[in-house]
Amino acid sequence: MEATNIFDTALTDLRAAFDKSAQDPRNYSRKKAVNEFYTPDYARYKLVIYYKDGRSRWYYSYDLIKFQGGSRLDEYESMVKLLRIIKNNAGLYKTAVLYATTEEIPEVKKVNYNYEIAKYNFYGTYVSNKYVAFLPGETDYKLDLIKLKVGTKKIEK
């Protein structure tokens, strides 16, 4: 196997995202309090958490990463952040399901999040979609929508 194939496999492996989400994020303190829940206009993923007390809550991904020189699209990092939310709420939920949409432009108000990416249960075990892969571009890092469409919408066990 060539070195480039090994590197591509490491980049597109979903297990690496699970491992990265288990790491603690950088520590920072917010300068001002945020009181409202913000929904982004565009999001590739939607996380739905069903809590033990009967409540449910959903979170959308923030796919655009901004930095001083501009911004870029990174759907891998946005998925890692949602997986980290699952980790931080461990023991509080019955089920947590991460969904994705296969629309080219993932406008939150118009798309359906109907492809399961990962599903966690109360015991901490999870199943993941074997058709999840990522395509590194020149500046962007996107979910491989064609490969995801080949599989089923529900996770196969």
C-alpha positions as YAML, in Angstrom:
chain: A
units: angstrom
residues:
- id: 1
  name: MET
  ca: [0.00, 0.00, 0.00]
- id: 2
  name: GLU
  ca: [1.35, 3.40, -0.93]
- id: 3
  name: ALA
  ca: [1.93, 6.11, 1.65]
- id: 4
  name: THR
  ca: [-0.75, 8.34, 0.10]
- id: 5
  name: ASN
  ca: [-3.35, 5.59, 0.41]
- id: 6
  name: ILE
  ca: [-2.52, 5.11, 4.08]
- id: 7
  name: PHE
  ca: [-2.82, 8.87, 4.67]
- id: 8
  name: ASP
  ca: [-6.15, 9.06, 2.80]
- id: 9
  name: THR
  ca: [-7.50, 6.12, 4.83]
- id: 10
  name: ALA
  ca: [-6.51, 7.81, 8.07]
- id: 11
  name: LEU
  ca: [-8.25, 11.03, 7.03]
- id: 12
  name: THR
  ca: [-11.48, 9.38, 5.97]
- id: 13
  name: ASP
  ca: [-11.87, 6.91, 8.83]
- id: 14
  name: LEU
  ca: [-14.86, 7.62, 11.10]
- id: 15
  name: ARG
  ca: [-13.12, 6.00, 14.08]
- id: 16
  name: ALA
  ca: [-10.62, 8.85, 14.14]
- id: 17
  name: ALA
  ca: [-13.50, 11.28, 14.63]
- id: 18
  name: PHE
  ca: [-14.75, 9.28, 17.62]
- id: 19
  name: ASP
  ca: [-11.26, 9.30, 19.14]
- id: 20
  name: LYS
  ca: [-10.83, 13.02, 18.54]
- id: 21
  name: SER
  ca: [-14.19, 13.82, 20.14]
- id: 22
  name: ALA
  ca: [-13.06, 12.01, 23.32]
- id: 23
  name: GLN
  ca: [-10.23, 14.50, 23.75]
- id: 24
  name: ASP
  ca: [-10.89, 17.55, 25.89]
- id: 25
  name: PRO
  ca: [-11.22, 20.83, 23.95]
- id: 26
  name: ARG
  ca: [-9.09, 23.84, 24.69]
- id: 27
  name: ASN
  ca: [-10.07, 25.77, 27.78]
- id: 28
  name: TYR
  ca: [-11.27, 29.34, 27.36]
- id: 29
  name: SER
  ca: [-13.54, 31.73, 29.18]
- id: 30
  name: ARG
  ca: [-16.36, 33.50, 27.43]
- id: 31
  name: LYS
  ca: [-16.26, 37.28, 27.74]
- id: 32
  name: LYS
  ca: [-20.01, 37.80, 27.66]
- id: 33
  name: ALA
  ca: [-22.95, 35.57, 28.46]
- id: 34
  name: VAL
  ca: [-25.08, 34.17, 25.65]
- id: 35
  name: ASN
  ca: [-28.74, 33.88, 26.53]
- id: 36
  name: GLU
  ca: [-30.36, 32.76, 23.30]
- id: 37
  name: PHE
  ca: [-30.16, 29.58, 21.26]
- id: 38
  name: TYR
  ca: [-28.75, 30.28, 17.79]
- id: 39
  name: THR
  ca: [-29.55, 28.10, 14.78]
- id: 40
  name: PRO
  ca: [-27.13, 28.44, 11.86]
- id: 41
  name: ASP
  ca: [-28.45, 28.99, 8.34]
- id: 42
  name: TYR
  ca: [-26.45, 26.09, 6.89]
- id: 43
  name: ALA
  ca: [-25.53, 22.85, 8.68]
- id: 44
  name: ARG
  ca: [-24.51, 19.42, 7.39]
- id: 45
  name: TYR
  ca: [-25.35, 17.60, 10.65]
- id: 46
  name: LYS
  ca: [-28.08, 17.57, 13.25]
- id: 47
  name: LEU
  ca: [-27.65, 15.94, 16.64]
- id: 48
  name: VAL
  ca: [-30.77, 14.87, 18.52]
- id: 49
  name: ILE
  ca: [-30.44, 13.86, 22.18]
- id: 50
  name: TYR
  ca: [-33.33, 12.15, 23.98]
- id: 51
  name: TYR
  ca: [-32.82, 12.67, 27.72]
- id: 52
  name: LYS
  ca: [-33.94, 10.36, 30.54]
- id: 53
  name: ASP
  ca: [-36.38, 12.93, 31.91]
- id: 54
  name: GLY
  ca: [-38.39, 12.98, 28.66]
- id: 55
  name: ARG
  ca: [-36.89, 16.12, 27.16]
- id: 56
  name: SER
  ca: [-35.18, 16.16, 23.80]
- id: 57
  name: ARG
  ca: [-32.78, 18.68, 22.39]
- id: 58
  name: TRP
  ca: [-31.19, 19.15, 19.01]
- id: 59
  name: TYR
  ca: [-27.95, 20.76, 17.94]
- id: 60
  name: TYR
  ca: [-26.84, 21.81, 14.47]
- id: 61
  name: SER
  ca: [-23.28, 21.74, 13.23]
- id: 62
  name: TYR
  ca: [-21.24, 24.84, 12.56]
- id: 63
  name: ASP
  ca: [-19.40, 23.82, 9.40]
- id: 64
  name: LEU
  ca: [-17.68, 27.10, 8.59]
- id: 65
  name: ILE
  ca: [-14.43, 27.68, 10.47]
- id: 66
  name: LYS
  ca: [-13.38, 31.32, 10.57]
- id: 67
  name: PHE
  ca: [-9.84, 32.52, 11.13]
- id: 68
  name: GLN
  ca: [-7.95, 35.76, 10.64]
- id: 69
  name: GLY
  ca: [-7.21, 35.26, 6.94]
- id: 70
  name: GLY
  ca: [-10.70, 34.10, 5.96]
- id: 71
  name: SER
  ca: [-12.79, 30.99, 6.42]
- id: 72
  name: ARG
  ca: [-13.07, 27.43, 5.21]
- id: 73
  name: LEU
  ca: [-15.60, 24.62, 5.28]
- id: 74
  name: ASP
  ca: [-14.69, 21.72, 7.58]
- id: 75
  name: GLU
  ca: [-17.48, 19.19, 8.03]
- id: 76
  name: TYR
  ca: [-15.18, 16.75, 9.81]
- id: 77
  name: GLU
  ca: [-14.42, 19.17, 12.67]
- id: 78
  name: SER
  ca: [-18.07, 20.16, 12.98]
- id: 79
  name: MET
  ca: [-18.98, 16.48, 13.38]
- id: 80
  name: VAL
  ca: [-16.27, 16.05, 16.04]
- id: 81
  name: LYS
  ca: [-17.77, 18.95, 18.01]
- id: 82
  name: LEU
  ca: [-21.21, 17.32, 17.97]
- id: 83
  name: LEU
  ca: [-19.71, 14.00, 19.08]
- id: 84
  name: ARG
  ca: [-18.07, 15.89, 21.94]
- id: 85
  name: ILE
  ca: [-21.52, 17.11, 23.04]
- id: 86
  name: ILE
  ca: [-22.61, 13.48, 23.23]
- id: 87
  name: LYS
  ca: [-19.57, 12.67, 25.36]
- id: 88
  name: ASN
  ca: [-20.24, 15.58, 27.71]
- id: 89
  name: ASN
  ca: [-23.85, 14.45, 28.25]
- id: 90
  name: ALA
  ca: [-23.00, 10.79, 28.90]
- id: 91
  name: GLY
  ca: [-25.26, 9.26, 31.53]
- id: 92
  name: LEU
  ca: [-27.97, 11.89, 31.03]
- id: 93
  name: TYR
  ca: [-29.60, 10.57, 27.86]
- id: 94
  name: LYS
  ca: [-31.39, 7.46, 26.68]
- id: 95
  name: THR
  ca: [-30.37, 7.84, 23.06]
- id: 96
  name: ALA
  ca: [-28.34, 10.30, 21.00]
- id: 97
  name: VAL
  ca: [-28.48, 10.20, 17.21]
- id: 98
  name: LEU
  ca: [-26.31, 12.15, 14.78]
- id: 99
  name: TYR
  ca: [-27.99, 12.75, 11.42]
- id: 100
  name: ALA
  ca: [-26.66, 14.18, 8.14]
- id: 101
  name: THR
  ca: [-28.22, 15.58, 5.02]
- id: 102
  name: THR
  ca: [-27.04, 14.79, 1.51]
- id: 103
  name: GLU
  ca: [-28.20, 18.05, -0.08]
- id: 104
  name: GLU
  ca: [-25.46, 20.02, -1.81]
- id: 105
  name: ILE
  ca: [-26.46, 23.20, 0.02]
- id: 106
  name: PRO
  ca: [-27.51, 22.15, 3.54]
- id: 107
  name: GLU
  ca: [-29.92, 24.98, 4.35]
- id: 108
  name: VAL
  ca: [-31.36, 24.16, 7.78]
- id: 109
  name: LYS
  ca: [-34.92, 25.30, 7.05]
- id: 110
  name: LYS
  ca: [-35.25, 23.35, 3.78]
- id: 111
  name: VAL
  ca: [-33.40, 20.04, 4.14]
- id: 112
  name: ASN
  ca: [-34.19, 16.72, 5.80]
- id: 113
  name: TYR
  ca: [-31.64, 15.19, 8.12]
- id: 114
  name: ASN
  ca: [-32.44, 11.58, 7.33]
- id: 115
  name: TYR
  ca: [-29.09, 9.75, 7.13]
- id: 116
  name: GLU
  ca: [-27.94, 8.34, 10.47]
- id: 117
  name: ILE
  ca: [-24.22, 8.81, 11.06]
- id: 118
  name: ALA
  ca: [-23.88, 7.53, 14.63]
- id: 119
  name: LYS
  ca: [-26.26, 6.33, 17.33]
- id: 120
  name: TYR
  ca: [-25.40, 6.12, 21.04]
- id: 121
  name: ASN
  ca: [-27.46, 4.43, 23.73]
- id: 122
  name: PHE
  ca: [-27.73, 4.74, 27.50]
- id: 123
  name: TYR
  ca: [-24.94, 2.22, 28.10]
- id: 124
  name: GLY
  ca: [-22.39, 4.18, 26.10]
- id: 125
  name: THR
  ca: [-22.28, 1.77, 23.19]
- id: 126
  name: TYR
  ca: [-22.65, 3.11, 19.69]
- id: 127
  name: VAL
  ca: [-23.08, 2.03, 16.11]
- id: 128
  name: SER
  ca: [-21.83, 4.05, 13.17]
- id: 129
  name: ASN
  ca: [-22.62, 4.28, 9.49]
- id: 130
  name: LYS
  ca: [-20.02, 2.41, 7.45]
- id: 131
  name: TYR
  ca: [-20.64, 4.65, 4.43]
- id: 132
  name: VAL
  ca: [-19.26, 7.80, 6.08]
- id: 133
  name: ALA
  ca: [-16.12, 9.18, 4.45]
- id: 134
  name: PHE
  ca: [-14.60, 12.61, 3.99]
- id: 135
  name: LEU
  ca: [-13.08, 14.26, 0.94]
- id: 136
  name: PRO
  ca: [-10.20, 16.67, 1.55]
- id: 137
  name: GLY
  ca: [-10.20, 19.50, -0.97]
- id: 138
  name: GLU
  ca: [-7.82, 22.38, -1.54]
- id: 139
  name: THR
  ca: [-9.28, 24.42, 1.30]
- id: 140
  name: ASP
  ca: [-12.42, 22.54, 2.36]
- id: 141
  name: TYR
  ca: [-12.96, 19.20, 4.06]
- id: 142
  name: LYS
  ca: [-16.36, 17.76, 3.14]
- id: 143
  name: LEU
  ca: [-18.47, 14.70, 3.75]
- id: 144
  name: ASP
  ca: [-18.51, 12.32, 0.76]
- id: 145
  name: LEU
  ca: [-22.19, 12.67, -0.16]
- id: 146
  name: ILE
  ca: [-22.08, 10.16, -3.02]
- id: 147
  name: LYS
  ca: [-20.74, 7.37, -0.81]
- id: 148
  name: LEU
  ca: [-23.30, 8.18, 1.89]
- id: 149
  name: LYS
  ca: [-26.16, 8.02, -0.64]
- id: 150
  name: VAL
  ca: [-25.05, 4.52, -1.70]
- id: 151
  name: GLY
  ca: [-25.86, 3.16, 1.77]
- id: 152
  name: THR
  ca: [-29.10, 3.04, 3.66]
- id: 153
  name: LYS
  ca: [-30.58, 5.87, 5.68]
- id: 154
  name: LYS
  ca: [-30.68, 3.82, 8.87]
- id: 155
  name: ILE
  ca: [-27.52, 2.42, 10.39]
- id: 156
  name: GLU
  ca: [-26.93, -1.23, 9.58]
- id: 157
  name: LYS
  ca: [-25.81, -3.30, 12.53]
...
